[in-house]
Amino acid sequence: MILTPAELEALRGRLIVSAQAYPGEPMRTPTTMAQVAASAVIGGAAAIRVQGLADVQFTRSAVEVPVIGLWKDGHEGVFITPTARHALAVAHAGAHIVALDGTRRERPDSLSLKDTIGLVHAESHALVMADCGSLEDALNAAEAGADLIGTTLAGYSGERPKTRGPDLELLEAIAAAGLSAPLVAEGRIHTPAQARAALDAGAFAVVVGTAITHPATITGWFDAALR
């Protein structure tokens, strides 16, 4: 479960695919998500991001690339791996990298982001990806010890408007800050051109989820265009 510096560096300029399905959907099973992840790797994904402990475990068995794991608990506020308990569970399930809410909002267990990251580092071999919503979040997360900084929550945490595509302005601002932690672009990246633009804006790597792994949404885009 240890991701070496060389293995992390190998993600530079590469595509990370998020394989997630919503509760109640036909694909919402760990086995299916692991199969989707394996298919994405065949297509060139250099790492996989999945939600849920079982999904982490099944995906670890299905692919040989790094696995970023998270645990969504709730639907509003801080719900992406919201507490230290969630984070450690994801790490112990086998995630190479634990993705968690990296905003400056109060966490449900009242622990600081720094303390949460510290516990993951102390009690597991996992790295930590902080899902941020603003430049201030990114700066704070880097100071707190996050190993990677993501723009996952840009447009969702209340600090920035929700852009139609990726928040390139935020990516450029974080990149200009010169943080030592790799910057991962994530959120509303729906086309290859947008993925390329995110990389050109300063991202270390790019996460694409819905546009690759969520058939219901993709079908809806086509259906809406025809109607």
C-alpha positions, 0 to 999 in steps of 0.5 A, spaced: 500 500 500 506 504 499 506 509 493 513 511 492 515 518 490 517 515 483 510 512 482 507 518 484 511 522 479 509 517 474 502 520 474 505 527 472 501 529 465 497 523 466 489 521 466 486 519 473 479 516 472 474 516 477 469 510 477 463 512 481 455 510 481 450 513 485 446 509 490 440 506 487 443 505 480 444 499 477 452 499 476 452 501 484 456 495 486 463 494 488 464 488 482 462 493 477 466 499 479 472 495 479 470 492 472 469 499 470 476 501 473 479 495 469 476 497 463 479 505 464 486 502 465 486 498 459 484 505 455 490 509 459 488 511 466 494 511 470 490 511 476 483 510 479 479 514 484 473 510 487 468 511 493 467 506 498 471 501 502 468 495 498 470 499 492 477 500 494 478 493 496 475 490 489 479 495 485 485 494 488 484 487 486 482 488 479 488 494 477 495 494 478 495 502 478 494 507 484 488 507 487 485 513 490 479 512 495 474 516 499 468 515 503 462 519 502 457 520 508 452 524 507 450 529 501 451 536 504 457 540 507 463 536 509 461 529 506 467 527 502 471 522 507 469 527 513 472 525 519 479 521 521 475 515 522 473 515 515 480 517 512 483 511 516 478 506 514 479 508 507 487 507 508 486 500 511 481 498 506 487 499 501 487 505 498 494 508 496 491 515 496 486 517 501 481 523 498 478 527 503 474 534 504 480 539 504 476 545 505 477 550 511 470 548 513 469 545 520 469 537 520 464 533 523 469 530 528 471 537 530 478 535 528 483 540 524 485 538 517 492 538 519 490 533 525 486 528 520 492 528 515 497 527 521 493 521 523 493 518 516 500 519 515 501 516 522 497 510 522 497 508 515 502 508 509 497 512 505 498 519 502 492 524 502 489 528 497 485 534 499 479 536 495 479 543 495 474 549 493 479 555 493 486 558 493 485 559 500 483 552 501 489 549 497 494 553 501 491 551 508 491 544 505 498 544 503 500 547 510 496 542 513 501 536 510 496 534 504 500 530 499 496 532 493 491 538 492 485 537 488 480 542 485 474 537 486 470 542 490 471 548 486 464 551 485 461 546 490 464 549 497 460 556 496 467 560 495 467 560 488 462 560 482 460 553 479 464 554 472 461 550 466 467 546 465 473 546 469 475 552 474 481 554 470 482 560 473 483 557 480 488 552 477 492 557 474 492 561 481 494 555 485 499 553 480 502 560 481 502 559 488 508 554 487 506 549 492 510 543 493 504 538 493 502 536 486 496 539 483 490 535 481 485 538 476 478 535 478 471 537 477 466 538 470 472 536 465 467 533 460 472 533 454 479 531 452 480 538 450 478 541 457 482 535 460 488 538 456 486 545 458 487 543 465 493 540 464 496 547 460 493 551 466 498 548 471 495 541 473 500 535 475 494 530 473 487 530 471 481 526 474 475 525 469 469 521 472 462 522 469 464 523 462 468 516 462 464 512 467 457 514 468 453 512 462 446 515 465 449 522 465 453 521 458 446 518 455 442 524 458 447 529 454 446 526 447 438 525 449 438 532 450 441 534 444 437 530 440 430 533 443 
